[in-house]
Amino acid sequence: MDILTLLIVIPVLTVIGILFCKDNKQVRVVSAIGMSIQLIQSIIVVLMYFAERKAGNTSEMVFTQTYMWFSSLNIKYAIGIDGISAVMILLTGIIIFTGVFASWNVKDLSKEFFISLILLATGVFGFFISLDMFTMFLFYEVAVIPMYLLIGIWGSGPKEYSAMKLTLMLMGGSALLLVGLLGIYFNSNPAGGELTWNILEIAKVKIPIEAQRLFFPLTFVGFGVLGALFPFHTWSPDGHASAPTAVSMLHAGVLMKLGGYGCFRIAMFLMPEAANEMGWIFIILTATSVVYGAFGAVVQKDLKYINAYSSVSHCGLVLFAVLMMNKTAMDGAIMQMISHGLMTALFFALIGMIYGRTHTRIITQMGGLMKVMPFLSVCYVIAGLASLGLPGLSGFVAEMTIFVGSFQHVDTFHRIVTIVACSSIVITAVYILRVVGILLLGPVKNDEFLKLKDAEWHEKLTTVVLICAIAGIGLAPLWLSDTISTSLAPIIDKISSASIF
């Protein structure tokens, strides 16, 4: 069995193991062991990828395997990774590992909860290793569908409304996406012959421009809905606010990244001419997402809603940078995916830990938590500093790369929208510092909070792993940037050949 298929098999075996568990303790132990193995496997995959490149393997994708699945439509189980896929796999491994420990205290229907959580992660892993568009779409749906159960059953607040809204909007995006993928499939061989779903094979041909103009917006919007593209972002704040802690971590940390990944891997890569013609429309929409999300976070009082609107802003930066269609900006887009995935997972983990103690997420009802929970408070400050782009942490590296790459365009339009997007840096600093001041500093407003305990061992494990990853990228970003840049080369070459800017 190849090493990439193991990324799907290990979670499935973990789910089977959970089915035989008799109590909550066994469920937690089996989930922790399975996802620890999955994290180790993710690290092994990345190390083996580096070894392949060091050995001189210049293939666009490595560890490729292809098996016929449905011959009449030429659907294949085709897998492989490049540097971008490898780092996204590592991100997913870290988030699901920490998510299990962040859910250590789940007691109601714990078996069903962990099964749904791990199935969600299985879909994400399958999506990132797929080279066949149909297989990728299948794993995309596997990742999205468990969200309804996880929010609707284990969520809080108006959970039924949030779960239904999230599911309906993402299913609407999936419908657009399926039409777009079918359009690419039926135009995958304009000269005649066998049609294909394989991304690498389709990239070798030029899809007719008329077809691109029709199917590019469908594909980009289909993926963009999951990436919180304005104005299709409204499911995200409600979904985040009602979701359990680990679900919010996976949702914002990796699930929303499927949108950005799909936009550049399929929409931009396979239909570059249409991307060049129509890109300005989506640039305006994504710049709106960036600024609107930041302003939305400023006026919120609920911790989860603050981080949810912050995610809309940061994920908007990913799509914004992808649409700039140059190497530096797209390099920054991938780094932003990794950075935001880690820091938003840390945010949601900490919010869940604070809520579990105070039983409130309203910042005005709290205060002085630094005196009561110093460890969790310091971790929250670190997450906030990463979000506002402090040098030495991952957020600074990603955002600076995006803005430098975006400003490389010499035309007035691109520079104006880049300046508008840059304003989000100041707005982000406002709401981060405001929350830190109200939440952590000053006197303790509620005397009951003086009895609260600081982080337990599983909570410390969760936060320390995520902080180390954030600081590691911030202090030593070149290995990540070089890995991404090498794999971006064929995508940039194809987009540049169609560039009209």
Residue pairs with C-beta under 8 A, 6 or more apart in sequence:
1 9
2 63
2 65
2 79
3 41
3 44
3 45
3 48
3 63
4 45
4 63
4 65
4 79
4 80
4 81
4 129
5 65
5 79
6 41
7 38
7 41
7 42
7 45
7 89
7 125
7 126
7 129
8 122
8 125
8 126
8 129
10 34
10 37
10 38
10 41
11 34
11 35
11 38
11 118
11 119
11 121
11 122
11 125
12 122
13 34
14 30
14 31
14 33
14 34
14 35
14 38
14 118
15 115
15 118
15 119
15 122
17 30
17 34
18 27
18 30
18 31
18 111
18 114
18 115
18 118
19 111
19 115
21 27
21 30
21 111
24 106
24 107
24 110
27 110
27 111
27 114
28 100
28 104
28 110
28 114
31 100
31 114
31 117
31 118
32 100
32 101
34 118
35 96
35 97
35 99
35 100
35 118
35 121
36 97
38 93
38 96
38 97
38 121
39 93
39 94
39 96
39 97
41 93
42 89
42 90
42 92
42 93
42 94
43 90
43 93
45 63
45 81
45 86
45 89
45 90
46 86
46 87
46 89
46 90
48 63
49 62
49 63
49 81
49 83
49 86
50 483
52 62
52 63
53 62
53 83
53 486
60 82
60 200
60 487
60 490
61 80
61 81
61 82
61 131
61 200
62 80
62 81
62 82
63 79
63 80
63 81
64 78
64 79
64 80
64 131
65 77
65 78
65 79
65 80
66 76
66 77
66 78
66 79
66 131
67 76
67 77
67 78
68 76
68 77
69 75
69 76
69 77
69 135
73 134
73 195
73 197
74 194
74 195
74 196
74 197
75 132
75 134
75 135
75 197
76 132
76 135
76 197
76 198
77 132
77 135
78 130
78 131
78 132
78 135
78 197
78 198
79 129
79 130
79 131
79 135
80 129
80 131
81 89
81 128
81 129
82 486
82 487
83 483
83 484
83 486
83 487
84 261
84 265
84 334
84 483
84 484
84 487
84 488
85 128
85 129
85 487
86 483
87 334
87 338
87 480
87 483
87 484
88 128
88 254
88 257
88 261
88 337
88 338
89 125
89 128
89 129
91 253
91 254
91 257
91 337
91 338
91 341
91 342
92 121
92 124
92 125
92 128
92 254
94 342
94 345
94 465
94 466
94 469
95 121
95 249
95 250
95 253
95 254
95 341
95 342
95 345
96 117
96 118
96 121
96 250
96 254
97 465
98 249
98 345
98 349
98 461
98 462
98 465
98 466
99 117
99 121
99 245
99 246
99 249
99 250
99 345
99 349
100 114
100 117
100 246
101 458
101 459
101 461
101 462
102 245
102 246
102 249
102 349
102 352
102 353
102 458
102 459
102 462
103 113
103 114
103 117
103 244
103 245
103 246
104 458
104 459
105 356
106 113
106 114
106 154
106 244
108 154
109 153
109 154
112 149
112 153
113 150
113 153
113 154
113 244
116 146
116 149
116 150
117 146
117 150
117 246
117 247
117 250
119 142
119 146
120 142
120 143
120 146
120 147
120 150
120 247
120 250
120 255
121 143
121 250
121 254
122 139
122 142
122 143
123 139
123 140
123 141
123 142
123 143
123 144
123 146
124 139
124 143
124 250
124 254
124 255
124 258
125 139
126 135
126 136
126 138
126 139
126 142
126 143
127 136
127 139
127 140
127 143
127 258
127 261
128 261
130 136
130 139
131 198
131 199
131 200
132 197
132 198
132 199
133 181
133 184
133 185
133 197
133 198
133 199
133 202
133 266
134 181
134 185
134 197
135 197
136 262
136 266
137 174
137 177
137 178
137 181
140 174
140 177
140 258
140 262
141 174
143 255
143 258
144 167
144 170
144 171
144 174
144 226
144 255
145 167
147 163
147 166
147 167
147 170
147 239
147 243
147 247
147 251
147 255
148 163
148 164
148 166
148 167
149 163
150 243
150 244
150 247
151 159
151 162
151 163
151 166
151 239
151 242
151 243
151 244
151 247
152 159
152 160
152 163
152 164
153 159
154 244
154 247
155 162
155 163
155 242
155 243
155 244
155 247
156 242
156 244
157 241
157 242
158 238
158 242
159 242
161 238
161 242
162 238
162 239
162 241
162 242
162 243
163 239
163 242
165 234
165 235
165 238
165 239
166 235
166 236
166 238
166 239
169 225
169 232
169 234
169 235
170 225
170 226
170 235
172 225
173 221
173 222
173 223
173 224
173 225
173 226
173 232
174 222
175 222
176 218
176 219
176 221
176 222
176 225
177 218
177 219
177 222
177 223
177 262
178 222
179 215
179 218
179 222
180 215
180 216
180 218
180 219
180 220
180 222
180 267
181 197
181 219
181 266
183 211
183 214
183 215
183 218
183 219
184 202
184 207
184 211
184 215
184 219
184 266
184 270
184 271
185 195
185 196
185 197
186 195
187 207
187 208
187 211
187 215
188 195
188 196
188 197
188 201
188 202
188 205
188 207
189 195
189 196
189 205
190 205
190 206
190 207
190 208
191 205
196 202
199 265
199 266
199 269
199 270
202 270
203 269
203 270
203 490
203 494
206 273
207 270
207 271
209 273
209 274
212 271
212 273
212 274
213 274
213 277
213 278
215 271
215 274
216 267
216 271
216 274
216 275
216 278
217 274
217 278
219 262
219 263
219 266
219 267
219 271
220 263
220 267
220 268
220 275
220 282
221 229
221 232
222 262
223 258
223 259
223 260
223 261
223 262
223 263
223 266
223 267
224 232
224 259
224 263
224 282
224 319
225 232
225 235
225 259
226 255
226 256
226 258
226 259
226 262
227 256
227 257
227 258
227 259
227 260
227 263
227 315
227 318
227 319
228 236
228 256
228 259
228 289
228 293
228 311
228 312
228 315
228 316
229 259
229 282
229 285
229 286
229 289
229 316
229 319
230 285
230 286
230 288
230 289
230 292
230 312
230 316
231 285
233 289
233 293
233 312
236 256
236 308
236 311
236 312
237 296
237 305
237 308
237 309
237 312
239 251
239 308
240 248
240 251
240 252
240 304
240 305
240 307
240 308
240 311
240 348
241 302
241 304
241 305
241 308
243 251
244 352
245 348
245 349
245 351
245 352
245 353
246 352
248 304
248 348
248 351
248 352
249 344
249 345
249 348
249 349
250 345
252 307
252 308
252 311
252 340
252 341
252 344
252 345
252 348
253 340
253 341
253 342
253 344
253 345
253 348
254 341
256 311
256 315
257 315
257 318
257 337
257 341
259 315
259 319
260 315
260 318
260 319
260 322
260 333
260 337
261 337
263 319
263 322
264 322
264 330
264 333
264 491
265 491
267 275
268 275
268 322
268 323
268 325
268 491
268 495
269 491
269 494
269 495
272 325
272 494
272 495
272 497
272 498
272 499
273 498
275 323
275 325
275 495
275 498
276 325
276 495
276 498
276 499
276 500
276 501
277 500
279 323
279 325
280 413
282 319
282 323
283 320
283 323
283 324
283 414
283 417
284 417
286 316
286 317
286 319
286 320
286 323
287 316
287 320
287 417
287 420
287 421
288 316
289 312
289 313
289 315
289 316
289 319
289 320
290 313
290 316
290 317
290 320
290 420
290 421
290 424
291 313
291 420
291 421
291 423
291 424
291 427
292 312
292 313
293 309
293 310
293 311
293 312
293 313
293 314
293 316
293 424
294 309
294 310
294 313
294 423
294 424
294 427
294 428
294 431
295 427
296 309
296 312
296 313
297 305
297 306
297 307
297 309
297 310
297 313
297 427
297 428
297 431
298 427
298 430
298 431
298 434
300 306
300 309
300 431
301 362
301 363
301 364
302 361
302 362
302 363
303 351
303 354
303 355
303 361
303 362
303 363
303 435
303 439
304 348
304 351
304 361
306 363
306 431
306 435
307 344
307 347
307 348
307 351
310 344
310 347
310 387
310 428
310 431
311 340
311 344
313 424
313 428
314 336
314 340
314 344
314 387
315 340
317 333
317 336
317 399
317 402
317 421
317 424
318 333
318 336
318 337
318 340
319 333
320 333
320 402
320 406
320 417
320 421
321 329
321 330
321 332
321 333
321 336
321 402
321 405
321 406
322 329
322 330
322 333
324 330
324 405
324 406
324 408
324 409
324 414
325 492
325 495
325 496
325 499
325 501
326 405
326 408
326 409
326 492
327 405
327 485
327 488
327 489
327 492
328 401
328 404
328 405
328 408
329 401
329 402
329 404
329 405
329 406
329 408
330 405
330 488
330 491
330 492
331 401
331 405
331 481
331 484
331 485
331 488
332 398
332 399
332 400
332 401
332 402
332 403
332 404
332 405
333 402
334 484
334 488
335 394
335 397
335 398
335 401
335 473
335 477
335 480
335 481
335 484
336 398
336 399
336 402
338 394
338 398
338 473
338 480
339 386
339 394
339 395
339 397
339 398
339 470
339 473
340 395
340 398
342 386
342 394
342 466
342 469
342 470
342 473
343 383
343 386
343 387
343 393
343 394
343 395
343 466
343 470
345 466
346 379
346 382
346 383
346 386
346 463
346 466
346 467
346 470
347 380
347 383
347 387
349 459
349 462
349 463
349 466
350 376
350 379
350 380
350 383
350 463
351 361
353 376
353 455
353 459
354 361
354 366
354 369
354 373
354 376
354 380
355 361
357 373
357 449
357 452
357 453
358 365
358 366
358 369
358 446
358 449
358 452
360 366
363 435
363 438
363 439
364 438
365 445
365 446
366 438
366 439
366 445
366 446
366 449
367 438
367 439
367 440
367 441
367 442
367 443
367 444
367 445
368 440
368 441
368 442
368 443
368 444
368 445
368 449
369 376
369 377
369 439
369 440
369 444
369 449
370 377
370 378
370 440
370 441
371 444
372 444
372 449
372 450
372 452
372 454
373 452
373 453
373 454
373 455
374 454
375 454
375 455
375 460
375 463
376 454
376 455
376 459
376 463
377 440
379 455
379 463
379 467
380 436
380 439
380 440
381 436
381 440
382 393
382 467
382 470
383 467
383 470
384 432
384 433
384 435
384 436
385 393
385 432
386 393
386 394
386 395
386 470
386 474
387 395
387 428
387 432
388 395
388 425
388 428
388 429
388 432
388 433
389 395
389 396
389 399
389 400
389 425
389 428
390 396
391 474
392 471
392 474
392 475
393 470
393 471
393 473
393 474
394 469
394 470
394 471
394 473
394 474
394 477
395 470
395 474
396 474
397 473
397 474
397 477
397 481
399 425
401 481
403 418
403 421
403 422
406 414
406 417
406 418
406 421
407 414
407 415
407 418
409 415
409 418
409 501
411 501
414 501
444 450
455 463
473 480
